[in-house]
Amino acid sequence: MRTSIKTTRLLLTSAISDYIDKKIADIEKFISAEDESVSANIEIEKTTAHHHSGDIFRAEINMHIAGGNLRAEATKEDLHAALDEIKDEIIRELSTQKNKRETLIKKGGRVFKRLLRGFPKK
């Protein structure tokens, strides 16, 4: 998977980069290994320069996969919490997309089997 990281009003340190890489590795488990065209654009930012408390860190991920585009965004007090939330949201969207695809395949198989038996479609 190709990844690109963009930061706004924030310095990308090696610790942050390593943490993002760990979260991407968790996401890659849900993507088929033979699909090389997957790309992820990650944007992290500090929303304001003058606030010191409250939801000031925003993380966003846009994934481009063969089945379409997936997007997740989170604003939290902690950058790590925002990254955890977008990872969970993307995994949820990937599993939902997989379940929809499997359901359509099963439905098509049932229709085909019914046609082979000679019964009309319900």
C-alpha positions in Angstrom: 0.0 0.0 0.0 1.3 3.4 -0.9 0.9 6.0 1.9 1.5 9.7 2.0 1.5 11.8 5.1 0.7 15.6 5.2 1.0 17.7 8.3 -0.3 21.2 8.9 0.9 23.4 11.8 2.7 20.3 13.2 6.2 18.9 13.0 6.3 15.3 11.7 8.6 13.5 14.1 9.9 10.0 13.8 7.7 8.9 16.8 4.6 10.2 15.1 5.6 8.6 11.8 6.3 5.2 13.5 2.9 5.4 15.2 1.2 6.1 11.9 3.0 3.2 10.3 1.8 0.9 13.1 -1.8 2.0 12.5 -1.4 1.5 8.7 -0.1 -2.0 9.3 -3.2 -2.8 11.3 -5.4 -1.5 8.4 -3.4 -3.6 5.8 -4.6 -6.8 7.5 -8.0 -6.1 6.1 -6.9 -5.4 2.5 -6.2 -8.3 0.1 -2.5 -8.8 -0.4 -2.6 -9.0 -4.2 -4.2 -5.6 -4.5 -1.2 -3.2 -5.2 -3.3 -0.2 -6.3 -4.3 0.7 -2.8 -3.2 4.2 -1.6 -3.8 6.0 1.6 -3.5 9.8 2.1 -3.1 10.7 5.8 -3.4 14.3 7.0 -2.7 15.3 10.5 -2.9 18.8 11.8 -3.1 21.0 14.8 -6.3 22.9 14.2 -5.3 26.1 16.0 -2.0 27.5 17.1 -3.3 29.5 20.1 -5.4 26.9 22.0 -3.8 24.6 24.5 -6.7 22.5 25.5 -9.8 21.0 23.9 -10.1 19.2 20.6 -7.1 20.6 18.8 -5.7 17.6 16.8 -7.3 16.5 13.7 -6.5 13.3 11.7 -8.0 12.4 8.4 -7.4 9.4 6.1 -8.5 8.9 2.5 -8.1 5.5 1.1 -8.4 4.7 -2.6 -9.1 1.0 -3.3 -10.5 -0.9 -6.2 -14.0 -0.9 -4.7 -14.1 2.8 -4.2 -12.9 5.5 -1.8 -13.0 5.3 2.0 -12.7 8.3 4.3 -12.4 8.8 8.0 -11.8 12.0 10.1 -11.4 12.6 13.8 -10.7 15.6 16.1 -9.5 14.9 19.6 -7.4 16.3 22.4 -4.6 13.9 21.7 -3.1 13.1 18.3 -2.7 9.4 19.2 -6.4 9.2 20.1 -7.4 10.8 16.8 -5.2 8.3 14.9 -6.7 5.4 16.8 -10.2 6.6 16.0 -9.6 6.9 12.2 -8.0 3.5 12.2 -11.1 2.0 13.8 -13.4 3.8 11.5 -11.5 2.7 8.3 -11.5 -0.9 9.6 -15.2 -0.7 10.2 -15.8 0.6 6.6 -13.5 -2.0 5.1 -15.3 -4.9 6.9 -18.7 -3.4 5.9 -17.6 -3.2 2.3 -16.4 -6.8 2.4 -19.7 -8.0 3.9 -21.7 -6.3 1.2 -19.5 -7.8 -1.5 -19.9 -11.3 0.0 -23.6 -10.9 0.4 -24.0 -9.9 -3.3 -22.0 -12.9 -4.4 -24.1 -15.3 -2.3 -27.3 -13.7 -3.6 -26.2 -14.1 -7.2 -25.3 -17.7 -6.6 -28.8 -18.4 -5.1 -30.4 -16.8 -8.2 -28.3 -18.8 -10.5 -29.0 -22.0 -8.7 -32.7 -21.3 -8.8 -32.5 -20.6 -12.5 -30.7 -23.9 -13.1 -33.5 -25.8 -11.2 -36.1 -24.1 -13.3 -37.9 -22.1 -10.6 -38.8 -18.5 -11.2 -37.0 -15.8 -9.4 -38.7 -14.6 -6.2 
